[in-house]
Amino acid sequence: MLDERFLYGAIALMLIIILNEYVFKKYFKFDMDKFDVVQFSLNFKRRCQIYIKKIFGCRDIVIQKSTGTNSLLLLDSGANKATFMATLRQITGITYDHAKWIANSAPTVFMTNISADEADLTKKALEFVGAKVEIQ
């Protein structure tokens, strides 16, 4: 014969499950019957990639312009990265995080399709603060 405590516990557990499904359907608009696993996994993968770039940084940041055919290669950001980052931000208008990622990912190409004059001026400004930059 079943124990009364076991029976009451099973009823309570069933009520919790039913209430949980009701709350999810009513307030969170979540219906397990209409749940699409493939779409959920695609959205989850895309969001994870976005958060990974925010947390760990994006190493493929390239400032693209359309004024010429030259590129700038950062070989070393120098002894004072903060000064390099501030100068790079003033020249290009990028965010602090992008400047930090560029400084930490040397050697990397960080500007493409720029004119010869702009490449020369940017190179001289960044070399003035201690960076090693090469025009390609």
C-alpha positions in Angstrom: 0.0 0.0 0.0 1.2 3.5 -0.8 2.3 5.8 2.0 0.2 9.0 2.4 3.4 11.1 2.5 4.5 9.7 -0.8 1.1 10.4 -2.4 1.0 14.0 -1.1 4.6 14.5 -2.3 3.8 13.3 -5.8 0.7 15.5 -6.0 2.7 18.5 -4.8 5.4 17.8 -7.4 2.8 17.5 -10.2 1.2 20.9 -9.1 4.6 22.5 -9.2 5.2 21.2 -12.8 1.8 22.4 -13.9 2.2 25.8 -12.3 5.6 26.2 -13.8 4.3 25.4 -17.4 1.4 27.8 -16.8 3.7 30.7 -15.7 6.1 30.2 -18.6 3.2 30.1 -21.1 1.4 33.1 -19.6 4.1 35.5 -18.6 7.2 34.5 -20.6 5.3 33.5 -23.8 7.2 30.2 -23.8 5.3 27.1 -25.0 7.3 23.9 -25.0 5.1 22.4 -27.7 6.1 25.2 -30.1 9.7 25.3 -29.1 12.1 25.1 -32.1 15.4 23.6 -31.1 17.2 24.4 -34.3 16.3 28.1 -34.2 17.2 28.3 -30.6 20.6 26.8 -31.2 21.3 29.2 -34.1 20.3 32.2 -32.0 22.3 30.9 -29.0 25.4 30.4 -31.2 25.1 33.9 -32.6 24.7 35.5 -29.2 27.6 33.5 -27.8 29.9 34.8 -30.6 28.8 38.4 -29.9 29.5 38.0 -26.1 32.8 36.2 -26.8 33.9 39.2 -28.9 32.8 41.6 -26.2 34.6 39.7 -23.4 37.8 38.4 -25.1 38.1 41.1 -27.7 38.0 41.1 -31.5 41.4 40.5 -33.0 40.4 41.3 -36.6 39.7 45.0 -36.2 40.7 46.9 -39.4 39.8 50.5 -40.0 38.8 50.7 -43.6 38.7 53.9 -45.6 38.3 54.4 -49.4 40.8 57.2 -50.1 43.7 55.2 -51.5 45.5 51.8 -51.6 47.9 52.0 -48.7 47.7 50.0 -45.5 49.3 50.5 -42.1 50.9 47.6 -40.2 51.4 48.0 -36.5 54.6 46.2 -35.5 54.8 47.3 -31.8 52.6 49.7 -29.8 55.6 51.0 -27.8 56.4 51.2 -24.1 53.4 53.3 -23.2 50.3 51.7 -24.7 47.9 54.3 -23.2 49.6 57.1 -25.1 49.4 55.0 -28.3 45.8 54.2 -27.7 44.9 57.9 -27.1 46.7 59.0 -30.2 45.1 56.3 -32.3 41.6 57.3 -31.0 42.2 60.9 -31.8 43.3 60.2 -35.3 40.7 57.6 -36.3 37.8 58.2 -33.9 37.5 54.6 -32.8 36.4 53.5 -29.3 38.7 52.7 -26.3 38.1 49.0 -26.6 39.0 48.9 -30.3 42.2 50.9 -29.7 43.0 48.5 -26.8 42.5 45.5 -29.0 44.6 46.9 -31.8 47.4 47.7 -29.3 47.3 44.2 -27.8 47.2 42.4 -31.1 50.4 43.7 -32.7 51.7 42.9 -35.2 48.5 43.5 -37.2 47.2 45.6 -40.1 44.9 48.2 -38.6 44.2 50.6 -41.4 43.5 49.8 -45.0 42.6 51.7 -48.2 44.1 55.0 -47.1 45.9 57.6 -49.1 49.7 58.0 -49.1 49.5 61.3 -47.3 47.1 60.1 -44.6 49.3 56.9 -44.1 52.4 59.0 -43.8 50.8 61.5 -41.3 49.3 58.6 -39.2 52.6 56.8 -39.2 54.6 59.9 -38.1 52.0 60.6 -35.3 52.1 57.1 -34.0 55.9 56.9 -34.2 56.1 60.1 -32.2 54.5 58.4 -29.3 56.8 55.3 -29.5 55.0 52.9 -31.8 56.5 51.1 -34.7 54.4 51.4 -37.8 55.0 50.3 -41.4 53.3 51.4 -44.6 52.4 48.7 -47.0 
